[in-house]
Amino acid sequence: MIKILFVCHGNICRSPMAQFVMQNLVNRENLADCFFIDSAATSTEEIGSGVHRGTREKLRREGIPLGDHRAVQLRRGDYGAYDLLIGMDQWNIRNMQRITGGDPQGKICKLLDFTDHPRDIADPWYTGDFDQTYQDVAEGCKQLLDYLRKYRSKDINR
């Protein structure tokens, strides 16, 4: 089983969006039993809060189901519990490395590092543009799944 943790600042916009987009992708591909997918925050600001209404609305319009998500904070022990810890921007990456005590196994990366155009995913909390965030998240998740199929095929294709 491949364990993925998506991480953003508050765990109410980008990281739960990535969590549910990725879960939807693996469900559609009948790969759900090969993955454990979750999300977390680097900050404590939104702990216990539900998914932001903009993210909920965008995922609803895209036909992507949401679970009963509540924001949690990344913990040091998550580094050992997950195969990949995927941040949305460079600030997230710095904070993830601080919280986990570094990245000796190379597990921490940005979601769009799996695409042909690595970049940060803008935070819709500030931009208000949940459509662009969704486009970036969907692109990243599709490419991440392709990457995992190529490099972790033994874990996916049993």
C-alpha positions in Angstrom: 0.0 0.0 0.0 1.2 3.5 -0.9 0.6 6.1 1.8 0.3 9.7 0.7 -0.1 12.8 2.9 -1.0 16.0 1.1 0.0 19.1 3.1 -0.9 22.8 2.9 -1.0 25.7 5.4 -4.4 25.2 7.0 -5.7 21.9 5.7 -9.0 23.4 4.6 -8.4 24.3 0.9 -5.6 22.8 -1.2 -4.5 19.7 0.7 -8.1 18.3 1.2 -8.8 19.2 -2.4 -5.7 17.1 -3.4 -6.7 14.3 -1.0 -10.2 14.0 -2.5 -9.1 14.4 -6.1 -6.5 11.7 -5.7 -8.9 9.4 -3.9 -11.4 9.9 -6.7 -8.7 9.0 -9.3 -7.6 5.9 -7.6 -11.3 4.8 -6.9 -12.1 5.3 -10.6 -9.1 3.1 -11.5 -10.1 0.4 -9.0 -6.9 1.0 -7.1 -8.4 2.1 -3.8 -7.0 -0.9 -1.9 -3.4 0.1 -3.1 -3.5 3.6 -1.5 -4.0 5.3 1.8 -4.5 9.1 1.2 -4.9 11.8 3.8 -4.1 15.5 4.4 -2.7 17.8 7.0 -1.7 21.4 7.8 1.6 23.0 8.7 -0.2 25.5 11.0 -2.5 25.2 13.9 -4.9 28.0 12.7 -7.7 25.8 11.3 -7.3 22.6 13.4 -10.8 21.0 13.7 -12.3 23.1 10.9 -14.1 21.5 7.9 -13.2 21.9 4.3 -13.5 25.5 3.0 -16.7 26.3 1.3 -14.9 27.2 -2.0 -13.2 23.8 -2.1 -16.4 22.0 -1.2 -18.3 23.9 -4.0 -15.6 23.3 -6.6 -15.4 19.5 -5.9 -19.2 19.3 -5.9 -19.3 20.9 -9.4 -16.6 18.4 -10.5 -18.5 15.5 -9.2 -15.8 14.5 -6.7 -17.1 13.2 -3.3 -15.8 14.7 -0.1 -15.4 12.8 3.1 -16.1 14.2 6.6 -12.7 16.0 6.8 -11.5 18.0 9.8 -8.2 19.9 9.6 -5.3 18.3 11.5 -1.7 19.4 11.9 1.3 17.5 10.5 3.3 15.7 13.2 6.9 14.6 13.3 5.8 10.9 13.3 4.0 11.4 10.0 7.3 11.2 8.2 7.7 7.6 9.1 4.1 6.7 8.5 3.8 7.9 4.9 5.7 7.1 1.7 5.2 10.6 0.3 4.5 13.9 2.0 3.3 16.3 -0.7 3.2 20.1 -0.1 1.5 22.7 -2.3 4.1 25.4 -2.3 7.7 26.1 -1.2 6.6 27.6 2.1 4.8 24.4 2.9 7.9 22.4 2.1 10.1 24.5 4.4 7.5 24.1 7.2 7.1 20.4 6.6 10.9 19.8 6.9 10.9 21.9 10.1 8.1 19.8 11.6 9.5 16.4 10.5 13.1 17.2 11.4 14.3 17.1 7.8 13.8 14.8 4.8 16.6 12.2 4.8 14.6 9.8 2.7 13.5 12.3 0.0 9.8 11.8 0.8 8.9 15.5 0.8 8.0 17.3 -2.5 5.6 19.7 -4.1 2.6 18.2 -6.0 3.5 20.0 -9.2 7.0 18.6 -9.1 5.4 15.5 -10.9 4.4 17.7 -13.9 6.3 19.1 -16.8 5.9 22.6 -15.2 6.9 22.4 -11.5 5.6 25.4 -9.6 3.7 26.4 -6.5 -0.1 26.0 -6.2 -1.5 29.3 -5.2 -3.6 29.4 -2.0 -7.2 30.1 -2.9 -7.8 31.3 0.7 -5.9 34.4 -0.6 -6.6 34.4 -4.3 -10.3 33.3 -4.2 -9.6 31.3 -7.4 -10.7 27.8 -6.6 -11.0 27.0 -10.3 -7.3 27.6 -10.9 -6.3 25.7 -7.8 -8.5 22.8 -8.9 -6.8 22.8 -12.3 -3.3 22.7 -10.7 -4.3 20.0 -8.2 -6.0 17.8 -10.8 -2.9 18.1 -13.1 -0.6 17.3 -10.2 -2.7 14.3 -9.0 -3.0 12.8 -12.5 0.8 13.1 -13.0 1.5 11.7 -9.6 -0.6 8.6 -10.3 1.2 8.2 -13.6 4.5 8.5 -11.8 3.5 5.9 -9.2 2.3 3.5 -11.9 5.7 3.8 -13.6 8.0 3.7 -10.5 5.9 1.8 -8.0 4.1 -0.6 -10.3 4.8 -3.5 -8.0 2.8 -1.8 -5.2 -0.1 -1.0 -7.5 -0.3 -4.0 -9.9 -0.2 -7.0 -7.6 
